[in-house]
Amino acid sequence: MSWVAVRERVYRCIVAAPAGCTCDEVEQLLGHQTVSARIRELVQGGRVEYGDRCRPTRTGVPARVYYDCGGLPLPAQVVLF
């Protein structure tokens, strides 16, 4: 499976979770080791964001909870003319 396909599967997992998802939770669902890299791409692309909430991972370490930004990339900057 290509990294683009994995990224879209990661995104769909996050969108489907009303309370958001941690990286660990998505890894459990998909069984992929590249989930953190795909989440980072989604954050950088403006499709996913994280707030101040954390949840424990399987090992008990606090992890960020990621949420959907609405599916569309956020503008990098607003240009006023």
WORAZI-V119946 format. One line per field, one symbol per residue. psi: psi as a letter, one per 40 degrees, with the letter a starting at -180 (. if undefined). A space follows every 10 residues. Layout:
psi->???
This chain:
psi->hidddddddd dddddehdei iidddddddd fieedddddd ddddeediii aeiiiiadee hhiihiiiee eiiiidihhh .
